[in-house]
Amino acid sequence: MRGCSLHQISPTGTMTETLHAMANSEDTTIKTFEFKLRVNKSFVEACERELEHSRQIYNAALAERISCHQITGKSLGYVEQSRHLTDARILPEVKNHLRAIQQDALERVDEAFKGFFRRVQIGEKPGFPRFKGKDRYHTFSQKYEKVRPCPIKGDKLTVPGVGSCRVRLSRPIEGQCKQLRITRRVDGWYALIVCETPKPEPLPKTGQTVGVDVGVTSFATLSNGEEIENPRHLKSALGNLQKQQRRLSRKKKGSKRRAKQRIKVAEAHLKVARCRKDYHHKVSTDLVRRFDVITVEDLNIRGMVKNRHLAQAISDVAWGSFFTMTKGKAENASRTFERVDPRFTSQICSICGHRQKMPLAIRIYECGKCGFVIGRDHNSAITIDRAGQARIYARGEGAVAHRRSGNAMADLNRNRGAV
């Protein structure tokens, strides 16, 4: 590349994995299949080489953009940097590596700058793209054209430009491979195969809609009265995490024992993250199978975690991740996923519409106008459900069948008896 060496090592920074934007068409969708690799020594060495080279390309591309703006006052785009990469491939140390992997590093830099400018425009904290250190860069990838076969045959994975190894096939691969990612985690190497697959058949209509009021005491309360338990993955693992972190703090920096202890701490955090993700998958799948319309609050989670008393509990339940997962599954199943304004949902009576103040400490809603008594979260979930249906009507998408047990008075009597 012009203006800097491809082997320049720059200051370290926080690793932010940027996924390639792949828009779903009307007939296809994007699925990612993840498999753990049964690696051999030569394959690991080759992956480490490609990972380091990809990191250097990333840092060099970032340095080139910065220096270009400082010298000329103009920005440098992806297309121009791609031409510079072509020029640099006359060097043996650059030509020895696969062009597709180098191209991926340039695309990641471009995505980082697009995210930076987007955040500037909407007034968020910008977060300028950072240089990547060796411990902050863990993934390289390459795109696959339609003419290329699937990289997995039987239980063998072939990575062009790297090598081959065995793979633990936990599920069959579907569709046409679009991208192959190799990522390093604390417990080993993984292959992520991004495939374009035909959209699945829509699930049969159930005629049911649901409002979901998420919380920290219970994971969620549904408008039909169900409460989904909060497993508190972080809290249950906190004792072990604290113990491992204390052991790490006692180790001498730069020592082999500290490096080993860092792996133990990372493994403990990885286990919590996987348990949380598994629970989200189970709950979101259950909701999508049972309900035609799923309505949630459009929460400002970033602002809510500024409350130091609730930050850890809110981060543990990971509402944002759960909403994203539920939305994706709902779209694939031809369900409707709706977000509504969260203001006053816990203050409005779900029977008469009367609004009254409800301090957070009060967990039972007793309407001052009609006398309706119901759990606070249950009342909020019903209000969310109705607000979601109102938005659907306003868009002109037609009526939504909603089976309730009788009329409003029957609901009132049932809920009075439940409290």
C-alpha positions in Angstrom: 0.0 0.0 0.0 1.1 3.5 -0.7 2.1 5.7 2.2 2.9 2.9 4.7 4.4 -0.5 5.0 2.1 -3.5 4.9 4.1 -4.9 7.9 3.7 -1.8 10.0 2.7 -2.7 13.6 0.5 0.1 15.0 -0.9 0.7 18.5 -3.4 -1.7 19.9 -7.1 -1.1 20.2 -10.4 -2.7 21.1 -11.6 -5.5 18.7 -14.9 -4.9 17.0 -16.0 -7.6 14.7 -18.0 -6.1 11.7 -20.2 -8.6 9.9 -20.7 -8.2 6.2 -24.1 -6.8 5.3 -26.1 -9.4 3.4 -29.6 -8.2 2.6 -32.2 -10.9 2.4 -34.2 -11.2 -0.8 -37.9 -12.2 -1.0 -37.1 -15.8 -1.6 -33.8 -16.4 0.3 -32.3 -15.7 3.7 -28.9 -15.8 5.3 -27.9 -18.5 7.8 -24.6 -19.0 9.6 -23.5 -22.5 10.5 -20.9 -22.7 13.2 -18.6 -25.8 13.7 -15.7 -26.5 16.0 -12.6 -27.6 14.2 -10.5 -30.6 15.1 -7.2 -28.9 14.2 -3.7 -30.2 13.5 -0.5 -28.4 14.2 0.2 -27.3 10.6 -3.4 -26.0 10.2 -3.1 -23.9 13.4 0.3 -22.5 12.3 -1.2 -21.5 8.9 -4.2 -19.9 10.5 -2.0 -17.9 12.9 0.0 -16.7 9.9 -3.1 -15.6 8.0 -4.6 -14.0 11.0 -1.4 -11.9 11.7 -1.2 -10.9 8.0 -4.8 -9.9 7.9 -4.3 -7.8 11.1 -1.3 -6.1 9.5 -3.4 -5.3 6.4 -6.1 -3.9 8.6 -3.7 -1.7 10.5 -1.9 -0.5 7.3 -5.2 0.4 5.7 -6.3 2.3 8.8 -2.9 4.2 8.9 -3.2 5.0 5.2 -6.6 6.5 5.7 -5.5 8.6 8.6 -2.3 9.9 6.9 -4.2 10.6 3.7 -6.7 12.8 5.6 -3.9 14.6 7.6 -1.9 15.4 4.4 -4.6 16.1 1.8 -7.7 16.7 3.9 -9.6 14.2 1.8 -10.9 10.8 2.8 -9.7 7.5 1.2 -12.3 5.0 0.1 -12.5 1.2 -0.2 -12.1 1.2 -4.0 -9.0 3.3 -3.9 -7.4 1.1 -1.2 -8.3 -2.0 -3.1 -6.3 -0.6 -6.1 -3.4 0.1 -3.7 -3.6 -3.5 -2.5 -3.3 -4.7 -6.1 -0.2 -2.6 -6.5 1.3 -3.9 -3.3 0.9 -7.6 -4.5 4.1 -7.3 -6.5 5.8 -7.8 -3.2 6.5 -11.5 -2.4 5.4 -11.2 1.2 2.0 -9.8 0.1 1.5 -12.1 -2.9 2.1 -15.2 -0.8 -1.3 -14.6 0.9 -4.8 -15.1 -0.6 -6.3 -11.9 -2.1 -9.8 -12.7 -0.8 -8.5 -12.7 2.9 -6.7 -9.4 2.3 -9.8 -7.9 0.7 -11.8 -8.9 3.8 -9.5 -6.8 6.0 -10.1 -3.8 3.8 -13.8 -4.3 4.0 -13.6 -4.4 7.7 -11.8 -1.1 7.8 -14.4 0.4 5.5 -17.3 -0.9 7.7 -15.6 0.6 10.7 -15.4 4.0 9.1 -19.1 3.8 7.9 -20.1 3.0 11.5 -18.0 6.0 12.7 -19.6 8.5 10.3 -23.1 7.1 11.0 -22.7 7.6 14.8 -21.4 11.1 14.2 -24.5 12.0 12.1 -27.0 10.7 14.7 -25.1 12.4 17.6 -23.9 9.2 19.4 -20.4 8.8 20.8 -18.3 8.5 17.6 -15.7 5.9 18.5 -13.0 6.4 15.9 -11.7 3.1 14.4 -8.7 1.7 16.3 -5.6 -0.2 15.5 -5.7 -3.9 16.3 -3.2 -5.6 18.5 -2.4 -9.4 18.4 -4.9 -10.1 21.2 -7.6 -8.0 19.6 -7.9 -9.6 16.2 -9.3 -13.2 16.1 -11.1 -13.7 12.8 -10.3 -13.7 9.1 -12.7 -14.6 6.3 -13.1 -14.8 2.6 -16.1 -14.6 0.2 -17.2 -17.6 -1.9 -18.5 -17.3 -5.4 -21.3 -19.5 -6.6 -19.0 -21.6 -8.8 -16.9 -22.7 -5.9 -18.0 -25.8 -4.0 -18.9 -26.0 -0.3 -15.6 -25.9 1.7 -16.8 -28.9 3.8 -16.8 -32.4 2.3 -17.7 -35.2 4.7 -16.0 -34.2 7.9 -13.1 -32.4 6.2 -12.8 -28.6 5.9 -10.6 -27.1 3.2 -9.7 -23.4 3.7 -8.3 -22.0 0.4 -4.9 -20.4 1.0 -4.6 -22.0 4.5 -5.0 -25.8 4.6 -7.4 -28.5 5.7 -8.5 -30.1 8.9 -11.3 -32.2 10.4 -14.5 -30.6 11.6 -17.2 -31.6 14.2 -20.4 -31.6 12.1 -23.1 -30.8 14.6 -25.7 -30.2 11.9 -26.0 -30.5 8.1 -25.2 -27.4 5.9 -28.0 -25.9 3.9 -27.9 -23.7 0.8 -25.1 -22.0 -1.1 -21.9 -20.9 0.8 -21.4 -17.2 0.5 -18.6 -16.6 3.0 -16.2 -18.6 5.2 -14.9 -17.3 8.5 -12.2 -18.8 10.7 -12.3 -17.5 14.2 -10.1 -18.2 17.2 -11.7 -18.5 20.6 -10.3 -19.3 24.0 -11.4 -23.0 23.7 -10.3 -23.6 20.1 -10.8 -22.7 16.5 -14.2 -22.4 14.8 -15.5 -22.3 11.2 -18.5 -20.1 10.5 -20.0 -20.8 7.1 -22.4 -18.1 5.9 -25.0 -19.6 3.5 -27.8 -18.3 1.4 -30.8 -20.6 1.8 -34.4 -20.6 0.6 -36.7 -19.0 3.0 -38.5 -21.7 5.2 -42.2 -22.3 4.8 -44.3 -19.9 7.0 -45.5 -21.4 10.3 -49.2 -22.1 10.5 -51.3 -19.2 11.9 -52.2 -19.5 15.6 -54.5 -16.5 15.8 -52.6 -15.4 18.9 -50.8 -12.2 19.7 -48.6 -11.4 22.7 -47.1 -8.4 24.5 -43.7 -9.1 26.2 -42.7 -7.0 29.2 -39.1 -7.8 29.9 -37.6 -7.3 33.4 -34.9 -8.4 35.8 -36.9 -10.1 38.5 -38.5 -12.3 35.9 -37.0 -12.5 32.4 -40.3 -11.6 30.8 -44.0 -11.4 31.6 -46.4 -12.2 28.7 -49.8 -10.6 28.2 -51.5 -14.0 28.7 -50.2 -14.0 32.3 -47.2 -16.3 31.9 -44.0 -15.4 33.6 -40.7 -16.5 32.1 -38.0 -17.2 34.8 -34.8 -15.2 34.8 -32.0 -17.8 35.1 -29.4 -15.1 36.2 -26.5 -16.7 34.5 -24.0 -14.1 35.5 -25.1 -14.1 39.2 -24.9 -17.8 39.5 -21.4 -17.8 38.0 -20.2 -14.7 39.8 -18.4 -16.6 42.6 -16.2 -18.5 40.2 -15.6 -15.5 38.1 -14.5 -13.4 41.0 -12.2 -16.2 42.3 -10.5 -16.6 38.9 -10.2 -12.9 38.5 -8.5 -12.6 41.9 -6.1 -15.3 41.0 -5.3 -13.4 37.8 -4.6 -10.2 39.6 -2.0 -11.9 41.8 0.0 -13.3 38.9 3.1 -11.4 37.7 2.5 -9.5 34.4 4.2 -11.1 31.5 4.6 -14.5 33.2 3.4 -17.8 31.8 1.2 -18.4 34.8 -0.6 -15.2 34.2 -1.2 -16.2 30.5 -2.7 -19.5 31.7 -4.9 -17.8 34.2 -6.1 -15.3 31.6 -7.4 -18.3 29.6 -9.3 -19.6 32.7 -11.0 -16.2 33.2 -11.9 -16.0 29.5 -13.3 -19.6 29.6 -15.5 -18.7 32.6 -16.9 -15.6 30.8 -17.4 -17.7 27.6 -19.5 -20.2 29.4 -21.8 -17.5 30.8 -22.2 -16.0 27.4 -23.1 -19.4 25.8 -25.6 -20.2 28.6 -27.3 -16.8 28.0 -27.4 -17.3 24.2 -28.8 -20.8 24.6 -31.6 -19.5 26.9 -32.4 -16.7 24.4 -32.7 -19.2 21.6 -35.1 -21.4 23.6 -37.4 -18.5 24.7 -37.4 -16.8 21.3 -38.2 -20.0 19.4 -41.1 -20.8 21.8 -42.6 -17.3 21.3 -42.3 -17.5 17.5 -44.0 -20.9 17.4 -46.9 -19.9 19.6 -47.8 -16.3 18.5 -48.5 -14.6 15.2 -47.6 -11.1 16.5 -44.9 -10.4 19.1 -44.8 -6.9 20.6 -42.0 -5.6 22.8 -41.0 -2.2 24.1 -38.5 -0.1 22.2 -36.2 0.4 25.2 -33.2 2.7 25.5 -31.0 0.0 26.9 -27.8 2.0 26.6 -29.4 4.7 28.8 -30.8 2.2 31.3 -27.4 0.6 32.1 -26.2 4.0 33.3 -28.1 3.2 36.5 -25.3 1.7 38.6 -27.7 -0.2 40.8 -29.3 -2.1 37.9 -26.5 -2.1 35.3 -25.2 -5.6 36.0 -28.7 -7.2 36.2 -29.7 -5.5 32.9 -26.5 -6.5 31.2 -27.0 -10.1 32.4 -30.5 -10.5 30.8 -29.3 -8.9 27.6 -32.6 -7.7 26.3 -31.1 -6.2 23.1 -29.7 -9.6 22.0 -33.0 -11.3 22.8 -35.0 -8.8 20.8 -32.6 -9.1 17.8 -32.8 -12.9 17.9 -36.6 -12.9 18.2 -37.0 -10.5 15.3 -34.9 -12.6 13.0 -36.8 -15.8 13.8 -40.1 -14.0 13.5 -39.3 -12.7 10.0 -38.2 -16.1 8.8 -41.4 -17.6 10.1 -43.6 -14.9 8.5 -44.5 -13.6 12.0 -44.8 -10.0 12.9 -42.4 -8.4 15.4 -43.4 -5.0 16.6 -41.7 -2.4 18.8 -43.7 0.2 20.7 -43.0 3.3 22.7 -42.2 2.2 26.3 -43.6 5.4 27.9 -46.4 4.9 30.4 -47.0 1.2 29.6 -46.8 0.4 33.3 -49.0 3.4 34.3 -52.0 2.8 32.0 -54.9 0.5 33.2 -55.3 -2.3 30.6 -59.1 -2.2 31.2 -60.3 1.4 31.3 -57.1 3.2 30.0 -56.8 5.4 33.2 -53.2 6.6 33.8 -51.7 6.9 37.3 -48.3 7.1 38.7 -46.6 3.8 39.5 -43.4 3.9 41.5 -41.0 1.1 40.7 -41.4 -0.4 44.2 -45.1 -1.0 43.7 -45.5 -4.4 42.0 -49.4 -4.6 42.1 -51.4 -2.4 39.8 -54.7 -1.2 41.4 -56.6 1.2 39.1 -57.9 4.2 41.0 -60.8 4.6 38.5 -62.3 1.1 37.8 -60.7 -0.8 40.7 -58.9 -3.3 38.5 -56.2 -5.2 40.3 -53.4 -7.0 38.4 -49.7 -7.6 38.6 -47.7 -4.6 37.4 -45.8 -6.5 34.8 -48.8 -8.4 33.5 -50.7 -5.1 33.1 -47.8 -3.6 31.2 -47.6 -6.6 28.9 -51.3 -6.3 28.0 -50.8 -2.6 27.3 -47.8 -3.4 25.1 -49.8 -6.0 23.2 -52.6 -3.6 22.5 -50.2 -0.8 21.4 -48.6 -3.2 19.0 -52.0 -4.1 17.5 -52.8 -0.4 17.2 -49.6 0.2 15.2 -50.5 -2.7 12.9 -54.0 -1.3 12.3 -52.6 2.1 11.6 -50.3 0.7 8.9 -53.4 -0.8 7.3 -52.3 -4.4 7.5 -55.7 -5.6 8.5 -57.2 -7.1 11.6 -55.2 -9.3 13.9 -57.1 -12.2 15.4 -56.6 -12.2 19.1 -58.2 -15.0 21.2 -59.0 -13.9 24.7 -61.0 -15.9 27.2 -64.3 -13.9 27.1 -64.6 -10.1 27.3 -62.9 -7.5 29.4 -65.0 -8.3 32.4 -64.0 -11.9 32.3 -60.4 -10.8 32.2 -61.0 -8.6 35.2 -62.5 -11.4 37.2 -59.8 -13.9 36.2 -57.0 -11.5 37.2 -58.7 -10.5 40.4 -58.8 -14.1 41.4 -55.1 -14.6 40.4 -53.8 -11.8 42.6 
